[in-house]
Amino acid sequence: MLAILGCSTLLPTSVAIPTEDPHLDIPRVSLQEAVTAYSAGAAVFVDVRGLESYKVSHIPGAVSIPVEQIASRLDEFDTAQWIITYCT
């Protein structure tokens, strides 16, 4: 199960945002849900920022997979796991 914590910073301001969200079937995760999942070890956190940003700061234990690599690296995860992506 893939969830998105919030990645509005991934889009440059000059990019037109589509009126239909292609990710509507992916549930959004509230901060409280993410904190609870983290505390319980119930989710895998994936930092989708660039490697340099990840090196500066990231959630302890999070995996670094830059957003442009997500599609080609999804097979690295057990799809039965709760996977929470984030970029802030």
SULKA-V668139 format. One record per pair of residues at least 4 apart in sequence whose C-alpha atoms are under 7 Angstrom apart, sorted by sequence separation. I is the first residue (numbers start at 0). J is the second residue. D is the distance in whole Angstrom. If there is no record, write none. Layout:
BEGIN
i=I j=J d=D
i=I j=J d=D
END
This chain:
BEGIN
i=10 j=14 d=7
i=28 j=32 d=6
i=29 j=33 d=6
i=30 j=34 d=6
i=31 j=35 d=6
i=32 j=36 d=6
i=33 j=37 d=6
i=34 j=38 d=6
i=35 j=39 d=6
i=36 j=40 d=6
i=37 j=41 d=6
i=48 j=52 d=6
i=49 j=53 d=6
i=50 j=54 d=6
i=51 j=55 d=6
i=52 j=56 d=7
i=53 j=57 d=5
i=57 j=61 d=7
i=64 j=68 d=6
i=65 j=69 d=7
i=68 j=72 d=6
i=69 j=73 d=6
i=28 j=33 d=6
i=36 j=41 d=5
i=37 j=42 d=6
i=48 j=53 d=7
i=64 j=69 d=6
i=36 j=42 d=6
i=53 j=63 d=7
i=50 j=63 d=7
i=46 j=61 d=6
i=50 j=65 d=7
i=45 j=61 d=5
i=46 j=62 d=6
i=47 j=63 d=6
i=49 j=65 d=5
i=44 j=61 d=5
i=45 j=62 d=5
i=46 j=63 d=5
i=47 j=64 d=5
i=48 j=65 d=5
i=43 j=61 d=7
i=44 j=62 d=6
i=45 j=63 d=6
i=46 j=64 d=6
i=47 j=65 d=4
i=48 j=66 d=6
i=45 j=64 d=6
i=47 j=66 d=5
i=2 j=25 d=6
i=3 j=26 d=7
i=4 j=27 d=6
i=1 j=25 d=6
i=2 j=26 d=5
i=3 j=27 d=5
i=4 j=28 d=5
i=2 j=27 d=6
i=3 j=28 d=6
i=4 j=29 d=7
i=2 j=28 d=6
i=47 j=84 d=7
i=42 j=80 d=7
i=43 j=81 d=6
i=44 j=82 d=6
i=45 j=83 d=6
i=46 j=84 d=6
i=47 j=85 d=6
i=48 j=86 d=5
i=42 j=81 d=5
i=43 j=82 d=5
i=44 j=83 d=5
i=45 j=84 d=5
i=46 j=85 d=5
i=47 j=86 d=5
i=41 j=81 d=7
i=42 j=82 d=6
i=43 j=83 d=6
i=44 j=84 d=6
i=45 j=85 d=6
i=46 j=86 d=6
i=42 j=83 d=7
i=0 j=78 d=6
i=0 j=79 d=6
i=4 j=83 d=6
i=6 j=85 d=6
i=0 j=80 d=6
i=1 j=81 d=6
i=2 j=82 d=6
i=3 j=83 d=6
i=4 j=84 d=6
i=5 j=85 d=6
i=6 j=86 d=5
i=0 j=81 d=5
i=1 j=82 d=5
i=2 j=83 d=5
i=3 j=84 d=5
i=4 j=85 d=5
i=5 j=86 d=7
i=6 j=87 d=7
i=0 j=82 d=6
i=1 j=83 d=6
i=2 j=84 d=6
i=3 j=85 d=6
END
